[in-house]
Amino acid sequence: MDIAATQRRPKSREMHQVPRALKAKVMLWTDVSYHDMEEIDKKQSIPDLESILCSVFGVDLPEPRRGVLLELYVQTVLFCRECSFKKEQTSALLSIINSIHGTNVETPLNNLEQCFEYCKELLLCHSVRRPPFSINLFSSEEVNCIFNYIHNSYMRHYKLYKYIFTPQVKLDLSLSYSGIPIQHMNDSSAPDSKYELKALIEQEVREQMMLVSGQLDQRVKEIADQHNSALHPVQPNHKAKK
């Protein structure tokens, strides 16, 4: 018996998106306006920050995606406060983080190299004065600090973000039987044992696929739960007043 496995992909355009190189651009006040930053600066508690950032970025996702994404934004704001960044710097970095995340999750395929290159181009675009293509919003020291932050807070968990935010690729099995002519399978005089064998094989394959699929779904859920639990406690260096 020959077993051929073919991928069944959802019809959504995102699942057909292949990794692509993106062109970096200046992101000053792109997603977060000056007024938004004034409101963000007023918030001190984590819940208040989550609420205002949810509104600013229009986050409308089910859990755990919603919590993970808001945590990413909140930790970025806390990092900017720790570095004493100005409003325009915080606004730009939030957009940079958001754009890198969007690049990662636009495809279920591996695009880590593209994300790294895009990250470096974005930082360069905000550290060298060359209007209108780039501005010197961050110093070289600040860029190094930001790159380390992005690497430790996001790139190291690149696959985890992809697991949580991209649809799962389903597998569909197509079975063909070698050595058993189709006309014989349809012949009313064919032995019942052939039909029984065919049914037994198909049932066994379905059960094995359901078992593997269930184990994979459970593992992904465990990873998501671990990620959510690890992110929610406030880090010592990023404490906010309650």
C-alpha positions as CSV (number, residue, x, y, z in Angstrom):
1,M,0.0,0.0,0.0
2,D,1.3,3.4,-0.9
3,I,0.3,6.4,1.3
4,A,0.6,9.9,-0.2
5,A,0.3,12.9,2.1
6,T,-0.7,16.2,0.7
7,Q,-1.0,19.5,2.6
8,R,-4.4,21.1,2.9
9,R,-4.0,24.8,3.3
10,P,-6.8,27.3,4.3
11,K,-8.0,29.5,1.5
12,S,-6.9,32.7,3.3
13,R,-4.3,34.7,1.5
14,E,-2.0,34.7,4.6
15,M,-1.4,31.0,4.4
16,H,0.0,31.3,0.9
17,Q,2.3,34.2,1.8
18,V,5.9,33.2,1.3
19,P,8.8,34.9,3.3
20,R,9.7,38.2,1.6
21,A,12.2,41.0,2.1
22,L,10.6,44.2,3.3
23,K,11.9,47.7,2.7
24,A,12.4,49.7,5.9
25,K,10.9,53.1,6.3
26,V,10.7,55.9,8.9
27,M,8.0,55.0,11.5
28,L,7.8,58.3,13.5
29,W,4.2,58.7,14.7
30,T,3.1,55.9,12.4
31,D,0.9,53.9,14.9
32,V,1.2,56.0,18.0
33,S,0.5,59.8,17.7
34,Y,1.8,62.5,20.0
35,H,-1.6,62.6,21.8
36,D,-1.4,58.8,22.2
37,M,2.0,59.1,23.8
38,E,0.7,61.8,26.2
39,E,-2.0,59.4,27.3
40,I,0.4,56.4,27.6
41,D,2.8,58.5,29.7
42,K,-0.1,59.1,32.2
43,K,-0.6,55.4,32.8
44,Q,1.5,53.7,35.5
45,S,-0.2,50.4,36.3
46,I,0.1,47.4,34.0
47,P,-3.7,47.1,33.5
48,D,-4.0,50.8,32.6
49,L,-1.1,50.4,30.1
50,E,-2.7,47.3,28.6
51,S,-6.0,49.2,28.2
52,I,-4.5,52.3,26.4
53,L,-2.3,50.2,24.2
54,C,-5.2,47.9,23.3
55,S,-7.1,51.0,22.1
56,V,-4.1,52.6,20.3
57,F,-3.3,49.5,18.3
58,G,-6.8,48.3,17.9
59,V,-6.1,44.9,19.4
60,D,-9.1,42.6,18.8
61,L,-7.8,39.1,19.2
62,P,-8.9,36.1,21.3
63,E,-6.8,34.8,24.2
64,P,-4.0,33.9,24.5
65,R,-3.1,36.1,21.4
66,R,-4.5,39.2,22.9
67,G,-2.6,38.9,26.2
68,V,0.7,38.0,24.5
69,L,0.5,40.9,22.1
70,L,-0.4,43.5,24.8
71,E,2.4,42.1,26.9
72,L,4.8,42.8,24.1
73,Y,3.6,46.4,23.8
74,V,3.6,47.0,27.6
75,Q,7.2,45.6,28.0
76,T,8.3,47.9,25.2
77,V,6.9,50.9,26.9
78,L,8.5,49.9,30.2
79,F,11.8,49.4,28.4
80,C,11.6,52.9,26.9
81,R,10.9,54.4,30.3
82,E,13.9,52.6,31.7
83,C,16.0,54.1,29.0
84,S,14.4,57.6,29.5
85,F,13.3,57.7,25.8
86,K,11.4,60.7,24.5
87,K,7.8,60.5,23.2
88,E,8.9,60.3,19.6
89,Q,11.5,57.5,20.4
90,T,8.9,55.4,22.2
91,S,6.4,55.9,19.4
92,A,8.9,54.8,16.8
93,L,10.1,51.8,18.8
94,L,6.5,50.6,19.4
95,S,5.9,50.8,15.6
96,I,9.2,49.0,14.9
97,I,8.3,46.1,17.3
98,N,4.8,46.0,15.8
99,S,6.2,45.8,12.3
100,I,8.7,43.1,13.1
101,H,6.0,41.0,14.7
102,G,3.7,41.5,11.7
103,T,6.4,40.3,9.4
104,N,7.0,37.2,11.5
105,V,3.3,36.2,11.7
106,E,2.3,37.0,8.1
107,T,3.4,33.5,7.1
108,P,3.6,30.1,8.9
109,L,6.9,29.5,7.0
110,N,10.3,30.1,8.4
111,N,11.3,33.8,7.8
112,L,13.7,34.3,10.7
113,E,16.4,35.6,8.4
114,Q,14.0,38.1,6.8
115,C,12.9,39.3,10.2
116,F,16.5,39.9,11.4
117,E,17.4,41.8,8.3
118,Y,14.2,43.8,8.5
119,C,15.0,44.6,12.1
120,K,18.5,45.8,11.3
121,E,17.3,47.9,8.4
122,L,14.6,49.5,10.6
123,L,17.1,50.5,13.3
124,L,19.5,51.9,10.7
125,C,16.6,53.9,9.2
126,H,16.1,55.6,12.6
127,S,19.7,56.2,13.5
128,V,21.3,57.9,10.5
129,R,20.2,61.4,9.2
130,R,19.4,61.1,5.6
131,P,16.0,62.7,4.9
132,P,13.5,61.6,3.8
133,F,14.8,58.0,3.9
134,S,16.1,58.0,7.5
135,I,16.4,60.1,10.6
136,N,18.8,60.2,13.5
137,L,16.2,59.5,16.2
138,F,18.4,57.1,18.1
139,S,22.1,57.3,18.9
140,S,24.5,54.5,18.2
141,E,24.5,53.5,21.9
142,E,20.7,53.5,22.0
143,V,20.5,51.4,18.8
144,N,22.8,48.8,20.3
145,C,20.6,48.8,23.5
146,I,17.4,48.5,21.4
147,F,18.8,45.7,19.2
148,N,19.8,43.7,22.3
149,Y,16.3,44.3,23.8
150,I,14.5,43.1,20.6
151,H,16.8,40.1,20.3
152,N,16.2,39.0,24.0
153,S,12.5,39.9,24.2
154,Y,11.3,38.8,20.7
155,M,13.8,37.1,18.4
156,R,14.7,34.5,21.0
157,H,11.0,33.6,21.1
158,Y,10.5,34.0,17.4
159,K,9.1,30.4,16.9
160,L,6.8,30.7,19.9
161,Y,5.2,33.9,18.5
162,K,4.8,32.1,15.1
163,Y,3.1,29.1,16.8
164,I,0.7,31.3,18.7
165,F,-0.3,33.8,15.9
166,T,-0.2,31.8,12.7
167,P,-2.9,29.2,11.6
168,Q,-1.9,25.6,11.8
169,V,-1.2,23.8,8.5
170,K,-3.5,20.7,8.3
171,L,-2.5,17.5,6.6
172,D,-4.9,15.4,4.4
173,L,-4.1,11.8,3.5
174,S,-4.8,10.3,0.1
175,L,-4.6,6.5,0.1
176,S,-3.8,4.4,-3.0
177,Y,-3.4,0.7,-3.0
178,S,-0.8,-1.0,-5.1
179,G,-1.3,-4.5,-6.2
180,I,-5.1,-4.3,-6.0
181,P,-6.6,-3.2,-9.3
182,I,-9.4,-0.7,-9.0
183,Q,-11.8,-2.7,-11.2
184,H,-11.4,-5.7,-8.9
185,M,-12.2,-3.5,-5.9
186,N,-15.4,-2.5,-7.6
187,D,-16.2,-6.0,-8.8
188,S,-19.1,-7.5,-6.9
189,S,-17.3,-10.9,-7.0
190,A,-14.2,-9.5,-5.2
191,P,-13.6,-11.3,-1.9
192,D,-15.0,-9.5,1.1
193,S,-11.6,-9.8,2.8
194,K,-10.2,-7.1,0.4
195,Y,-12.9,-4.6,1.5
196,E,-12.3,-5.5,5.1
197,L,-8.6,-5.0,4.7
198,K,-9.1,-1.6,3.0
199,A,-11.5,-0.5,5.8
200,L,-9.1,-1.7,8.5
201,I,-6.1,0.1,7.1
202,E,-8.1,3.4,6.6
203,Q,-9.4,3.2,10.2
204,E,-5.9,2.6,11.6
205,V,-4.4,5.5,9.6
206,R,-7.2,7.9,10.8
207,E,-6.7,6.9,14.4
208,Q,-3.0,7.4,14.2
209,M,-3.4,10.8,12.5
210,M,-5.9,11.9,15.2
211,L,-3.5,10.8,17.9
212,V,-0.6,12.7,16.5
213,S,-2.8,15.8,15.8
214,G,-4.1,15.8,19.3
215,Q,-0.6,15.5,20.8
216,L,0.5,18.4,18.6
217,D,-2.5,20.6,19.6
218,Q,-1.9,19.9,23.3
219,R,1.8,20.7,23.0
220,V,1.1,24.0,21.2
221,K,-1.5,24.9,24.0
222,E,1.1,24.1,26.7
223,I,3.7,26.3,25.0
224,A,1.2,29.1,24.7
225,D,0.2,28.8,28.4
226,Q,3.9,28.7,29.5
227,H,4.6,31.8,27.4
228,N,1.6,33.6,28.9
229,S,2.5,32.7,32.4
230,A,6.1,33.8,31.9
231,L,5.3,37.1,30.5
232,H,2.6,38.4,32.8
233,P,4.8,38.8,36.0
234,V,6.5,42.2,35.9
235,Q,10.2,41.9,35.5
236,P,12.3,43.5,38.3
237,N,13.9,46.1,35.9
238,H,10.5,47.0,34.4
239,K,8.4,47.6,37.5
240,A,5.5,50.0,37.2
241,K,3.6,51.6,40.0
242,K,0.3,50.1,40.9
